[in-house]
Amino acid sequence: MRLATPQDKPGAKRLEYVTTLRTRDPHRNVFHASNVRPDEIRRLLDLKADPFWLDIDSAVPEQHGLLADVFGFHSLAIEDTLNPRTRVKLEEYDGYLFVVLRAMRFDPEKPFDGRELGVKKLCLFIGPNYLVSVHAGVSSSVNLAMAQFEREPELIEQGGPARLAHLVCDAVVDEYFPILDRVDAGVDRLEHGDMDQLDHRTFDEILKIRRLAFAARRSILPQRTIFDALAHRSTALISGDARLYFRDVFDHAQRIIDSLDAYRELIANTTDSYLARSSMRMDYATKVFSAIATLVLPFFVISEFYGMNVRGLPLSSAPGAFWIIVAVEVAISGLLLLILRKRRLL
């Protein structure tokens, strides 16, 4: 296969590939479906000993139609590639495996506002001599896997299409590690922060970190089962060498889940500490204001009596009545203060 050039004469056959990554065997290629003819794909399918990787954008009807017209995949599997609510799964059909994965989209360079998360569905068809990846729009996981294969083109000779599928799965799992690093940094900052400085902004940060950790765990947890099956299921479509690499992906997924579980407990403890500290502050403020209200109560009550236009009140005509009444009010407030102290209410 060759790339089309401007020197091609009109009517000459053109094979315009967006990306063609050659291995030692020039007939083994990884390419996008946007610029390849259906008859060329059929020819590659007929060369059963010549593995290839076809990347399809499901948002383009012409590309998505290749799944049924050229490969003849089951209609249920094809429908799942378009359904945004398809759960992650691994299904075995006659002659191929169908895998649905979900990759997290996360940019660690952006400010942490809790809204930078996204989930992108990625479907894989693993056949005897082909790997078909299906996704809507650009897939960073596929791009990373292709870049890895470009650096090590001999990988396809080690495990065939299943080895290429491992590259994609490994890229999907690797995209969770920046999330793990962000959660780890946030939890460490909260854990070693000054508890006396906790405020509503700190609580907002706790909620963002918890949302990030929960979203990542909810996304990767069901995929662990998929990687486990690919690593241990006995099938002719996945060689023993490829299963060893899938075990590594399974181990990475398990490590991420274990870390997120530990972070979830730390986040819960930090949240409890924040709520407990907030409750203590509220209780203390309530006690202080209650004590103040109790201590000034005698001043208000007695002053209200002497503020009325009523004649004949005790001491109303006595010399120095003002200071006598103030002294009585202070004495009553002091007695209330002693009672509050004795009952440990203040």
Rosetta silent file (secondary structure, phi, psi, omega in degrees, C-alpha in Angstrom):
SEQUENCE: MRLATPQDKPGAKRLEYVTTLRTRDPHRNVFHASNVRPDEIRRLLDLKADPFWLDIDSAVPEQHGLLADVFGFHSLAIEDTLNPRTRVKLEEYDGYLFVVLRAMRFDPEKPFDGRELGVKKLCLFIGPNYLVSVHAGVSSSVNLAMAQFEREPELIEQGGPARLAHLVCDAVVDEYFPILDRVDAGVDRLEHGDMDQLDHRTFDEILKIRRLAFAARRSILPQRTIFDALAHRSTALISGDARLYFRDVFDHAQRIIDSLDAYRELIANTTDSYLARSSMRMDYATKVFSAIATLVLPFFVISEFYGMNVRGLPLSSAPGAFWIIVAVEVAISGLLLLILRKRRLL
SCORE:     score description
SCORE:     0.000 S_00000001
   1 L     0.000  146.073 -179.908    0.000    0.000    0.000 S_00000001
   2 L  -135.123  160.203  174.971    1.208    3.558   -0.718 S_00000001
   3 L   -81.696  143.187  178.098    0.149    7.058    0.108 S_00000001
   4 L   -71.345  144.118 -179.963   -1.469    9.081   -2.638 S_00000001
   5 L  -124.094  159.804  179.583    0.688   11.874   -4.027 S_00000001
   6 L   -62.580  -17.878 -178.680   -0.137   14.971   -6.102 S_00000001
   7 L   -80.948   -4.395  179.544    1.636   13.371   -9.060 S_00000001
   8 L   -61.513  136.125  178.740   -1.018   10.653   -9.414 S_00000001
   9 L   -76.793  152.060  177.090   -2.676   10.819  -12.825 S_00000001
  10 L   -56.863  138.390  179.574   -6.483   11.229  -13.062 S_00000001
  11 L    89.132  -14.485  179.139   -8.183    7.861  -12.898 S_00000001
  12 L   -72.168  151.191 -179.856   -5.290    6.205  -11.123 S_00000001
  13 L   -69.693  133.104  179.515   -6.079    4.250   -7.986 S_00000001
  14 L  -122.406  139.018  173.671   -5.548    6.256   -4.850 S_00000001
  15 L  -125.876   95.226 -175.159   -5.240    5.084   -1.292 S_00000001
  16 L   -97.979  102.309  179.629   -5.247    8.196    0.862 S_00000001
  17 L  -101.754  134.042  174.804   -4.602    7.242    4.451 S_00000001
  18 L   -65.463  -41.519  178.615   -4.591    9.824    7.197 S_00000001
  19 L  -139.375  126.740  174.323   -2.160    7.654    9.114 S_00000001
  20 L  -129.416  112.266 -178.195   -0.244    4.643    7.853 S_00000001
  21 L  -108.862  109.180 -173.022    2.112    3.052   10.358 S_00000001
  22 L   -87.983  142.940  171.096    4.187    0.365    8.725 S_00000001
  23 L   -98.924 -166.783  178.833    5.660   -2.632   10.486 S_00000001
  24 L   -61.620  -31.518  174.946    8.454   -4.774    9.178 S_00000001
  25 L   -92.912  116.794 -175.221    5.919   -6.234    6.790 S_00000001
  26 L   -64.148  -16.351 -179.708    4.688   -3.336    4.574 S_00000001
  27 L   -83.326  -10.195  178.818    1.261   -4.982    4.146 S_00000001
  28 L   -93.818  118.707 -171.693    0.503   -4.684    7.854 S_00000001
  29 L  -135.765  154.298  169.368   -0.974   -1.273    8.460 S_00000001
  30 E  -118.188  121.960 -174.610   -2.810    0.813   10.987 S_00000001
  31 E  -149.186  162.935  176.591   -5.014    3.369    9.284 S_00000001
  32 E   -88.578  154.099 -176.686   -8.142    5.489    9.582 S_00000001
  33 H   -83.617   -5.422 -174.407  -11.296    4.653    7.685 S_00000001
  34 H   -68.055  -22.730 -175.683  -11.816    8.178    6.375 S_00000001
  35 H  -134.815   38.845  177.259   -9.662    7.605    3.290 S_00000001
  36 L  -129.849  141.697 -177.349   -9.741    3.900    2.516 S_00000001
  37 L   -83.134  148.103  178.307  -12.009    2.125    0.052 S_00000001
  38 H   -57.221  -36.279 -178.712  -14.264   -0.761    1.154 S_00000001
  39 H   -66.958  -30.782  176.555  -12.742   -3.066   -1.443 S_00000001
  40 H   -68.893  -36.740  177.288   -9.288   -2.520    0.046 S_00000001
  41 H   -66.449  -40.789  178.188  -10.602   -3.479    3.477 S_00000001
  42 H   -61.691  -37.704  179.385  -12.148   -6.629    2.024 S_00000001
  43 H   -65.191  -39.199  177.940   -8.801   -7.491    0.464 S_00000001
  44 H   -66.046  -35.796  177.354   -7.121   -7.064    3.849 S_00000001
  45 H   -64.872  -35.157  179.833   -9.743   -9.319    5.432 S_00000001
  46 H   -69.355  -27.867  177.615   -8.992  -11.993    2.859 S_00000001
  47 L   -84.563   78.313 -171.268   -5.313  -11.873    3.820 S_00000001
  48 L   -62.708  -21.515 -179.518   -5.943  -13.661    7.090 S_00000001
  49 L   -91.271    5.964 -174.540   -2.255  -13.826    7.955 S_00000001
  50 L  -118.261   89.065 -174.997   -1.842  -10.060    7.547 S_00000001
  51 L   -65.725  149.442  175.966   -3.139   -8.218   10.670 S_00000001
  52 E  -149.465  162.852 -179.832   -4.348   -4.616   10.402 S_00000001
  53 E  -124.751  121.897  178.575   -5.977   -1.956   12.552 S_00000001
  54 E  -112.673  125.110  178.728   -8.873    0.124   11.239 S_00000001
  55 E  -104.291  127.045 -173.787   -9.973    3.205   13.174 S_00000001
  56 E  -121.799  134.970  173.421  -13.573    4.352   12.571 S_00000001
  57 E   -94.114  110.154 -176.056  -15.327    7.580   13.550 S_00000001
  58 L   -68.588  -13.666  177.941  -18.899    6.531   14.390 S_00000001
  59 L   -76.957  -11.581  178.497  -20.090   10.119   13.876 S_00000001
  60 L  -102.975  112.538 -175.893  -19.456    9.723   10.135 S_00000001
  61 H   -57.312  -37.242 -178.665  -22.173    7.500    8.558 S_00000001
  62 H   -63.532  -38.317  178.601  -19.937    6.432    5.669 S_00000001
  63 H   -73.910  -43.496 -178.567  -17.319    5.120    8.074 S_00000001
  64 H   -63.944  -30.123  179.460  -19.795    3.552   10.469 S_00000001
  65 L   -64.363  -20.280  178.857  -21.457    1.727    7.590 S_00000001
  66 H   -63.418  -27.553 -178.118  -18.281   -0.321    7.086 S_00000001
  67 H   -60.617  -38.636 -179.690  -19.103   -2.300   10.236 S_00000001
  68 H   -92.975  -42.886 -172.691  -22.106   -3.923    8.549 S_00000001
  69 H   -73.037  -35.656 -175.276  -21.270   -3.670    4.849 S_00000001
  70 L  -103.794  -50.412 -175.710  -17.678   -4.904    4.993 S_00000001
  71 L   -85.849  -25.952  179.701  -17.151   -6.714    8.293 S_00000001
  72 L    68.051   35.727  179.200  -20.687   -8.034    8.746 S_00000001
  73 L   -68.061  158.874 -178.609  -20.707   -7.541   12.506 S_00000001
  74 L   -62.775  143.606 -176.258  -23.826   -8.430   14.470 S_00000001
  75 H   -62.736  -32.340  178.929  -26.510   -5.748   14.424 S_00000001
  76 H   -66.928  -39.523  178.215  -26.665   -5.639   18.228 S_00000001
  77 H   -67.250  -40.677  178.394  -22.953   -4.904   18.456 S_00000001
  78 H   -64.064  -39.564  177.683  -23.238   -2.227   15.771 S_00000001
  79 H   -63.267  -37.362  179.491  -26.157   -0.669   17.639 S_00000001
  80 H   -65.437  -27.899  178.947  -24.084   -0.579   20.826 S_00000001
  81 H   -68.781  -19.191 -179.622  -21.400    1.478   19.073 S_00000001
  82 H  -102.014  -22.787 -176.744  -23.971    4.266   18.608 S_00000001
  83 L   -76.438  116.726 -178.203  -25.848    4.007   21.898 S_00000001
  84 L   -68.939  -15.607 -177.333  -24.309    6.529   24.348 S_00000001
  85 L  -100.423   10.734  178.778  -25.705    4.580   27.327 S_00000001
  86 L   -62.626  130.175  179.043  -24.119    1.255   26.442 S_00000001
  87 L   -76.065  158.433  176.086  -22.499   -0.246   29.515 S_00000001
  88 L   -67.574  138.614 -176.056  -18.916   -1.444   29.448 S_00000001
  89 E  -165.361  167.207  174.202  -18.820   -5.103   28.483 S_00000001
  90 E  -132.231  118.927  179.936  -17.053   -7.935   26.735 S_00000001
  91 E  -126.733  142.527  179.506  -19.053  -10.154   24.404 S_00000001
  92 E  -107.663  119.724  175.688  -17.885  -13.004   22.212 S_00000001
  93 E  -106.404  178.414 -178.489  -19.484  -13.395   18.800 S_00000001
  94 L   -69.826  101.389  175.285  -18.774  -15.895   16.083 S_00000001
  95 L    97.058   -1.953  179.926  -15.232  -15.095   14.996 S_00000001
  96 E  -160.856  160.674  174.996  -14.584  -11.907   16.982 S_00000001
  97 E  -107.243  142.509  177.919  -14.718  -10.249   20.394 S_00000001
  98 E  -117.398  122.514 -176.229  -16.666   -7.058   21.053 S_00000001
  99 E  -123.499  133.900  174.784  -15.399   -4.786   23.835 S_00000001
 100 E  -117.106  122.564  179.381  -16.942   -1.550   25.109 S_00000001
 101 E  -121.020  164.858  175.742  -14.734    0.721   27.212 S_00000001
 102 E  -132.646  118.963  179.728  -15.129    4.178   28.717 S_00000001
 103 E  -100.714  141.128  178.070  -12.201    6.573   28.841 S_00000001
 104 E   -87.309  135.372  174.476  -12.102    9.599   31.129 S_00000001
 105 E  -101.536  117.304 -175.055  -11.307   12.961   29.587 S_00000001
 106 L  -148.743  128.010  179.180   -9.341   15.052   32.058 S_00000001
 107 L  -109.135  104.436 -177.673   -6.916   17.921   31.542 S_00000001
 108 L   -67.933  -13.130 -179.071   -4.643   18.285   34.591 S_00000001
 109 L   -81.261  -18.055 -179.154   -3.397   21.638   33.288 S_00000001
 110 L   -79.209  155.210  175.282   -6.792   23.318   33.680 S_00000001
 111 L   -59.716  143.238 -175.490   -7.862   24.918   36.967 S_00000001
 112 L   -79.616   96.943  178.521   -9.536   22.424   39.244 S_00000001
 113 L  -117.097    2.962  176.838  -13.216   23.411   39.136 S_00000001
 114 L    81.069   -0.942 -178.058  -14.785   19.948   39.125 S_00000001
 115 L  -112.713    7.763 -176.179  -16.280   20.397   35.653 S_00000001
 116 L   -90.158   10.919 -179.172  -13.361   19.229   33.534 S_00000001
 117 L   -89.158  150.198  174.139  -14.458   15.588   33.589 S_00000001
 118 E  -160.754  152.652 -179.772  -15.931   13.746   30.657 S_00000001
 119 E  -119.472  131.239 -179.580  -16.466   10.149   29.619 S_00000001
 120 E  -122.046  126.289 -179.230  -15.898    8.949   26.059 S_00000001
 121 E   -78.801  141.806  179.726  -17.081    5.568   24.851 S_00000001
 122 E  -138.310  124.678 -178.260  -14.649    3.411   22.890 S_00000001
 123 E  -112.176  142.591  179.531  -15.581    0.138   21.170 S_00000001
 124 E  -128.350  134.235  170.447  -13.187   -2.548   19.947 S_00000001
 125 E  -111.805  114.317 -177.900  -13.785   -5.457   17.566 S_00000001
 126 E  -105.468  111.070 -179.150  -10.988   -8.012   17.942 S_00000001
 127 L  -111.532 -174.921 -177.978  -10.882  -10.504   15.070 S_00000001
 128 L   -66.904  -32.016 -179.958   -8.421  -13.122   13.862 S_00000001
 129 L  -137.174   21.775 -179.032   -6.486  -10.666   11.696 S_00000001
 130 E  -150.837  153.908  167.286   -7.976   -7.271   12.472 S_00000001
 131 E  -127.230  125.685  177.536   -8.685   -4.763   15.198 S_00000001
 132 E  -115.801  118.355  176.338  -11.467   -2.255   14.586 S_00000001
 133 E  -104.194  134.493 -175.929  -11.723    0.679   16.976 S_00000001
 134 E  -128.484  128.653  178.974  -14.924    2.738   16.932 S_00000001
 135 E  -158.148  161.445  178.702  -15.450    6.071   18.650 S_00000001
 136 L   -96.333  123.366 -179.667  -17.165    9.416   18.043 S_00000001
 137 L    74.634 -152.459 -178.320  -14.815   12.240   17.197 S_00000001
 138 L   -84.664  135.500  176.159  -11.227   12.298   18.396 S_00000001
 139 L  -116.234  114.382  179.228  -10.100    9.657   20.877 S_00000001
 140 H   -65.734  -31.991  179.443   -6.983   10.504   22.850 S_00000001
 141 H   -64.746  -43.824  177.943   -6.663    6.858   23.925 S_00000001
 142 H   -64.455  -41.391  179.074   -6.519    5.692   20.312 S_00000001
 143 H   -62.234  -41.031  178.145   -4.029    8.422   19.442 S_00000001
 144 H   -65.232  -40.946  179.451   -1.785    7.388   22.341 S_00000001
 145 H   -65.404  -40.724  178.566   -1.989    3.733   21.324 S_00000001
 146 H   -64.902  -39.131  178.271   -1.152    4.570   17.706 S_00000001
 147 H   -63.946  -39.642  177.161    1.809    6.642   18.825 S_00000001
 148 H   -63.684  -42.305  179.620    3.036    3.723   20.926 S_00000001
 149 H   -67.112  -33.146  178.059    2.643    1.336   17.990 S_00000001
 150 H   -64.705  -34.035  178.015    4.531    3.732   15.735 S_00000001
 151 H   -76.111  -29.680 -177.652    7.468    3.567   18.149 S_00000001
 152 L  -131.392   72.527 -177.125    7.278   -0.235   18.430 S_00000001
 153 L   -66.187  -16.382 -179.157    5.811   -1.623   15.180 S_00000001
 154 L   -74.890   -5.007 -178.367    7.036   -5.119   16.018 S_00000001
 155 H   -62.201  -33.879 -177.335    4.308   -5.418   18.677 S_00000001
 156 H   -66.671  -24.677  178.936    1.814   -6.692   16.133 S_00000001
 157 H   -78.930  -18.954 -177.369    4.077   -9.658   15.439 S_00000001
 158 H   -83.148  -30.995 -176.581    4.112  -10.576   19.129 S_00000001
 159 H  -148.179    6.275  178.145    0.384  -10.918   19.662 S_00000001
 160 L    67.359 -153.613 -179.091   -1.506   -9.890   16.543 S_00000001
 161 H   -57.653  -32.970  179.174   -4.671   -7.754   16.836 S_00000001
 162 H   -63.051  -33.073  177.963   -5.031   -8.646   20.523 S_00000001
 163 H   -68.407  -35.976  174.916   -1.691   -6.966   21.176 S_00000001
 164 H   -67.021  -39.337  177.166   -2.983   -3.829   19.477 S_00000001
 165 H   -61.613  -35.423  176.975   -6.123   -4.031   21.609 S_00000001
 166 H   -62.339  -39.526  178.828   -3.869   -4.142   24.656 S_00000001
 167 H   -59.347  -41.553  179.503   -2.272   -0.862   23.585 S_00000001
 168 H   -66.598  -47.720  179.826   -5.707    0.779   23.485 S_00000001
 169 H   -60.801  -40.713  179.427   -6.770   -0.674   26.845 S_00000001
 170 H   -64.652  -38.618  177.810   -3.484    0.361   28.399 S_00000001
 171 H   -66.901  -37.417  177.822   -3.938    3.912   27.070 S_00000001
 172 H   -61.518  -46.096 -179.230   -7.482    4.016   28.495 S_00000001
 173 H   -68.036  -38.709 -178.377   -6.221    3.027   31.955 S_00000001
 174 H   -61.785  -27.608 -179.335   -3.227    5.386   31.779 S_00000001
 175 L   -73.008   -7.206  174.940   -5.589    8.335   31.359 S_00000001
 176 L   -85.995  -19.212 -176.682   -6.875    7.704   34.885 S_00000001
 177 H   -66.336  -38.637  173.622   -3.495    8.330   36.489 S_00000001
 178 H   -59.403  -34.687  176.294   -3.622   12.157   36.096 S_00000001
 179 H   -64.720  -42.981  179.467   -6.969   12.006   37.902 S_00000001
 180 H   -61.869  -40.697  179.245   -5.357    9.912   40.625 S_00000001
 181 H   -65.104  -41.092 -179.977   -2.525   12.436   40.958 S_00000001
 182 H   -65.460  -42.558  178.147   -4.983   15.339   41.223 S_00000001
 183 H   -64.066  -42.588 -179.851   -7.043   13.554   43.888 S_00000001
 184 H   -61.017  -43.762  179.997   -3.870   12.618   45.785 S_00000001
 185 H   -65.372  -40.566  179.553   -2.642   16.218   45.775 S_00000001
 186 H   -66.517  -43.193  179.457   -6.018   17.507   46.922 S_00000001
 187 H   -65.401  -41.125  179.359   -6.365   14.960   49.712 S_00000001
 188 H   -63.413  -39.516  179.258   -2.804   15.592   50.896 S_00000001
 189 H   -65.480  -40.454  179.410   -3.440   19.333   50.998 S_00000001
 190 H   -71.313  -38.354 -175.707   -6.627   18.872   52.997 S_00000001
 191 H   -68.418  -34.392 -176.776   -5.140   16.266   55.315 S_00000001
 192 L  -102.093    8.366  177.946   -2.137   18.419   56.282 S_00000001
 193 L   -78.122  167.741  179.426   -4.003   21.716   56.328 S_00000001
 194 L   -80.541  118.171 -178.220   -4.813   23.728   59.438 S_00000001
 195 H   -63.324  -25.557  179.763   -8.170   22.588   60.766 S_00000001
 196 H   -73.051  -14.322 -178.746   -8.682   26.028   62.305 S_00000001
 197 H   -98.134    7.004  179.963   -8.617   27.538   58.810 S_00000001
 198 L   -65.368  132.783  176.980  -11.446   25.428   57.438 S_00000001
 199 L  -144.197 -170.956 -176.643  -14.148   27.505   55.784 S_00000001
 200 H   -65.532  -29.035  176.722  -16.806   27.178   53.096 S_00000001
 201 H   -67.388  -37.378  175.742  -14.148   27.381   50.360 S_00000001
 202 H   -63.807  -41.110  178.825  -12.384   24.396   51.893 S_00000001
 203 H   -65.409  -37.311  176.065  -15.644   22.490   51.951 S_00000001
 204 H   -62.436  -39.556  178.179  -16.224   23.336   48.274 S_00000001
 205 H   -66.321  -38.646  176.859  -12.775   21.944   47.474 S_00000001
 206 H   -60.582  -43.393 -179.600  -13.576   18.766   49.417 S_00000001
 207 H   -64.643  -38.630  179.156  -16.754   18.322   47.364 S_00000001
 208 H   -65.875  -44.433  179.451  -14.867   18.814   44.089 S_00000001
 209 H   -64.036  -41.403  179.187  -12.206   16.274   45.021 S_00000001
 210 H   -64.413  -40.010  178.030  -14.854   13.797   46.139 S_00000001
 211 H   -62.872  -40.994  179.060  -16.772   14.285   42.893 S_00000001
 212 H   -64.540  -45.386 -178.255  -13.593   13.683   40.902 S_00000001
 213 H   -67.054  -42.469 -178.490  -12.693   10.526   42.851 S_00000001
 214 H   -66.853  -40.719 -179.915  -16.208    9.088   42.723 S_00000001
 215 H   -64.385  -42.482  179.216  -16.565    9.739   38.978 S_00000001
 216 H   -64.942  -42.829 -179.249  -13.228    8.056   38.235 S_00000001
 217 H   -66.581  -42.508  179.917  -14.049    5.054   40.408 S_00000001
 218 H   -63.060  -29.530 -179.108  -17.530    4.671   38.937 S_00000001
 219 H   -80.891  -41.655 -173.543  -16.025    4.688   35.450 S_00000001
 220 H   -88.048  -22.657 -175.064  -13.092    2.308   35.934 S_00000001
 221 H   -58.198  -50.016  179.709  -14.649   -0.187   38.374 S_00000001
 222 H   -68.430  -21.061 -179.689  -16.744   -2.125   35.807 S_00000001
 223 H   -75.137  -21.510  176.976  -13.825   -2.093   33.347 S_00000001
 224 H   -58.643  -38.966  178.608  -11.717   -4.071   35.790 S_00000001
 225 H   -63.754  -38.009  179.485  -13.930   -7.093   35.026 S_00000001
 226 H   -63.454  -48.020 -178.857  -13.325   -6.596   31.299 S_00000001
 227 H   -65.701  -34.474  177.506   -9.547   -6.536   31.707 S_00000001
 228 H   -63.833  -43.192  179.487   -9.713   -9.554   34.003 S_00000001
 229 H   -66.447  -40.774  178.672  -11.626  -11.519   31.369 S_00000001
 230 H   -66.099  -28.477 -178.484   -9.208  -10.490   28.611 S_00000001
 231 H   -82.669  -25.296 -171.790   -6.293  -11.542   30.819 S_00000001
 232 H  -125.082  -12.804  179.809   -7.656  -14.931   31.877 S_00000001
 233 L   -73.209  136.653  179.218  -10.325  -16.035   29.412 S_00000001
 234 L   -88.374  112.253  178.872   -9.194  -18.822   27.136 S_00000001
 235 L  -149.715  148.479 -178.780   -9.918  -17.886   23.526 S_00000001
 236 L   -70.577  -17.861 -177.701   -8.147  -18.367   20.224 S_00000001
 237 L   -79.006  -15.031  179.419   -8.485  -14.642   19.474 S_00000001
 238 L  -124.874  115.767 -177.651   -6.137  -13.689   22.325 S_00000001
 239 L   -72.843  164.151  178.374   -2.757  -15.354   22.450 S_00000001
 240 H   -60.908  -35.815  178.904   -1.038  -16.340   25.660 S_00000001
 241 H   -66.152  -41.522  179.622    1.506  -13.552   25.172 S_00000001
 242 H   -66.765  -35.650  179.451   -1.263  -10.944   24.780 S_00000001
 243 H   -63.142  -34.095  177.033   -3.022  -12.228   27.912 S_00000001
 244 H   -60.839  -40.413  179.606    0.144  -11.512   29.904 S_00000001
 245 H   -70.987  -35.291  176.410   -0.039   -7.874   28.830 S_00000001
 246 H   -65.767  -29.532  175.272   -3.747   -7.692   29.658 S_00000001
 247 H   -63.411  -35.911  178.214   -2.846   -8.881   33.164 S_00000001
 248 H   -65.972  -40.474  176.927   -0.656   -5.814   33.480 S_00000001
 249 H   -63.652  -41.443  177.848   -3.593   -3.602   32.462 S_00000001
 250 H   -60.894  -42.158  179.175   -5.771   -5.404   35.013 S_00000001
 251 H   -62.905  -40.570  178.486   -3.161   -4.782   37.722 S_00000001
 252 H   -63.995  -43.914  179.215   -3.049   -1.077   36.860 S_00000001
 253 H   -62.490  -41.298  179.599   -6.843   -0.829   36.991 S_00000001
 254 H   -64.634  -38.802  179.707   -6.900   -2.634   40.341 S_00000001
 255 H   -65.769  -39.950  178.098   -4.251   -0.299   41.723 S_00000001
 256 H   -63.644  -43.845 -179.790   -6.246    2.752   40.651 S_00000001
 257 H   -63.733  -43.991  178.904   -9.406    1.367   42.263 S_00000001
 258 H   -61.442  -41.977  179.871   -7.586    0.547   45.506 S_00000001
 259 H   -65.399  -42.276  179.514   -6.103    4.035   45.619 S_00000001
 260 H   -65.503  -35.583  176.297   -9.472    5.671   44.952 S_00000001
 261 H   -63.644  -42.011  178.619  -11.036    3.561   47.709 S_00000001
 262 H   -65.790  -41.861  178.509   -8.362    4.744   50.129 S_00000001
 263 H   -65.067  -35.668  179.677   -8.832    8.342   49.029 S_00000001
 264 H   -62.153  -38.700  177.865  -12.588    7.995   49.420 S_00000001
 265 H   -68.107  -40.621  178.178  -12.091    7.033   53.067 S_00000001
 266 H   -64.911  -40.752  178.906   -9.699    9.936   53.629 S_00000001
 267 H   -64.106  -41.391  178.462  -12.113   12.343   51.963 S_00000001
 268 H   -62.732  -41.222  178.668  -14.948   11.017   54.128 S_00000001
 269 H   -65.151  -41.022  178.644  -12.815   11.486   57.258 S_00000001
 270 H   -65.190  -39.918  177.507  -11.877   15.008   56.198 S_00000001
 271 H   -63.022  -43.530  177.869  -15.511   15.812   55.512 S_00000001
 272 H   -62.153  -39.994  178.934  -16.497   14.475   58.928 S_00000001
 273 H   -64.448  -41.095  178.686  -13.740   16.543   60.539 S_00000001
 274 H   -63.473  -45.391 -179.730  -14.921   19.660   58.738 S_00000001
 275 H   -65.804  -38.735  178.568  -18.532   19.078   59.762 S_00000001
 276 H   -65.399  -42.861  178.644  -17.511   18.323   63.349 S_00000001
 277 H   -65.422  -39.971  177.651  -15.384   21.464   63.526 S_00000001
 278 H   -63.959  -40.196  178.891  -18.201   23.517   62.015 S_00000001
 279 H   -65.517  -39.556  178.240  -20.643   22.046   64.532 S_00000001
 280 H   -64.172  -41.650  178.250  -18.260   22.856   67.415 S_00000001
 281 H   -63.005  -42.686  179.928  -17.912   26.406   66.204 S_00000001
 282 H   -64.429  -41.408  178.306  -21.660   26.750   65.933 S_00000001
 283 H   -63.098  -42.775  179.856  -22.163   25.305   69.419 S_00000001
 284 H   -63.942  -44.173  179.000  -19.568   27.658   70.871 S_00000001
 285 H   -63.246  -39.623  178.823  -21.116   30.675   69.161 S_00000001
 286 H   -63.060  -42.042  178.683  -24.555   29.617   70.368 S_00000001
 287 H   -63.668  -43.429 -178.036  -23.290   29.317   73.960 S_00000001
 288 H   -62.655  -48.161 -178.075  -21.577   32.693   73.841 S_00000001
 289 H   -68.962  -34.207  176.516  -24.598   34.532   72.490 S_00000001
 290 H   -65.554  -40.677  178.337  -26.918   32.701   74.878 S_00000001
 291 H   -64.718  -42.390  178.929  -24.712   33.674   77.805 S_00000001
 292 H   -61.695  -44.701  178.913  -24.622   37.281   76.679 S_00000001
 293 H   -62.858  -37.635  179.533  -28.403   37.339   76.322 S_00000001
 294 H   -68.164  -41.328 -176.949  -28.798   35.782   79.771 S_00000001
 295 H   -70.339  -32.512 -179.436  -26.412   38.223   81.451 S_00000001
 296 H   -88.750   -5.881 -178.897  -28.023   41.340   79.975 S_00000001
 297 H   -59.498  -44.801  178.838  -31.538   40.102   80.674 S_00000001
 298 H   -58.564  -36.927  179.502  -31.704   41.623   84.186 S_00000001
 299 H   -61.907  -43.126 -178.902  -30.715   45.018   82.785 S_00000001
 300 H   -68.606  -42.909 -175.236  -33.562   44.942   80.271 S_00000001
 301 H   -66.320  -51.690 -177.297  -36.202   43.665   82.708 S_00000001
 302 H   -66.286  -40.161  179.721  -35.463   46.061   85.568 S_00000001
 303 H   -64.413  -33.744  178.088  -34.930   49.001   83.230 S_00000001
 304 H   -63.495  -40.221  179.559  -38.299   48.328   81.607 S_00000001
 305 H   -63.011  -47.332 -176.210  -40.024   48.602   85.004 S_00000001
 306 H   -79.706   -7.861  175.517  -38.354   51.878   85.880 S_00000001
 307 L   -87.003   -9.062  178.348  -38.885   53.190   82.408 S_00000001
 308 L   -80.046  150.289  178.101  -42.659   53.118   82.823 S_00000001
 309 L   -84.103   65.091 -179.743  -44.510   56.218   83.931 S_00000001
 310 L  -122.976  128.868  179.128  -45.704   54.613   87.170 S_00000001
 311 L   -87.235  153.808  175.299  -45.335   56.294   90.547 S_00000001
 312 L    92.454    8.315  177.594  -44.511   54.492   93.753 S_00000001
 313 L   -70.107  144.347 -179.637  -41.849   52.081   92.453 S_00000001
 314 L   -55.126  137.401  176.511  -39.267   51.070   95.102 S_00000001
 315 L    66.446    4.798 -176.226  -36.286   53.401   95.275 S_00000001
 316 L   -64.385  -26.769 -178.973  -37.775   55.623   92.602 S_00000001
 317 L  -109.799    2.438 -176.391  -37.400   58.666   94.845 S_00000001
 318 L   -76.925  145.700  175.394  -34.324   57.605   96.800 S_00000001
 319 L   -63.793  136.748 -179.169  -31.046   59.544   96.419 S_00000001
 320 L    69.102   25.846 -178.538  -28.610   57.605   94.198 S_00000001
 321 H   -61.139  -34.775 -178.502  -31.419   55.307   92.982 S_00000001
 322 H   -59.823  -47.542 -176.804  -29.734   54.934   89.578 S_00000001
 323 H   -71.977  -30.799  176.176  -26.554   53.465   91.039 S_00000001
 324 H   -65.376  -44.951 -179.891  -28.485   51.255   93.428 S_00000001
 325 H   -64.619  -40.434  177.814  -30.528   49.790   90.567 S_00000001
 326 H   -62.175  -41.513  179.261  -27.374   49.282   88.451 S_00000001
 327 H   -62.904  -41.134  178.010  -25.732   47.474   91.344 S_00000001
 328 H   -62.978  -42.215  179.724  -28.762   45.199   91.722 S_00000001
 329 H   -63.526  -42.145  179.161  -28.700   44.422   87.989 S_00000001
 330 H   -65.120  -39.612  179.664  -24.974   43.629   88.105 S_00000001
 331 H   -63.917  -43.631  178.667  -25.485   41.391   91.141 S_00000001
 332 H   -63.420  -43.692  178.987  -28.258   39.440   89.417 S_00000001
 333 H   -62.995  -39.770  177.304  -26.132   39.044   86.242 S_00000001
 334 H   -64.371  -39.113  176.615  -23.180   37.868   88.340 S_00000001
 335 H   -63.082  -42.858  177.024  -25.380   35.308   90.071 S_00000001
 336 H   -62.143  -38.315  178.747  -26.589   34.037   86.664 S_00000001
 337 H   -63.199  -41.954  178.330  -22.980   33.826   85.505 S_00000001
 338 H   -64.131  -39.724  178.727  -22.050   31.683   88.511 S_00000001
 339 H   -63.433  -42.818  179.197  -25.020   29.381   87.838 S_00000001
 340 H   -63.855  -39.711  178.987  -23.987   28.970   84.182 S_00000001
 341 H   -66.244  -42.614 -177.341  -20.415   28.192   85.210 S_00000001
 342 H   -65.478  -36.560  179.154  -21.486   25.687   87.831 S_00000001
 343 L   -86.908    4.954  178.241  -23.710   23.870   85.343 S_00000001
 344 L    57.074   37.204  176.046  -20.914   24.010   82.731 S_00000001
 345 L   -96.058   -0.748  179.039  -23.115   25.832   80.277 S_00000001
 346 L  -146.402    0.000    0.000  -20.468   28.444   79.699 S_00000001
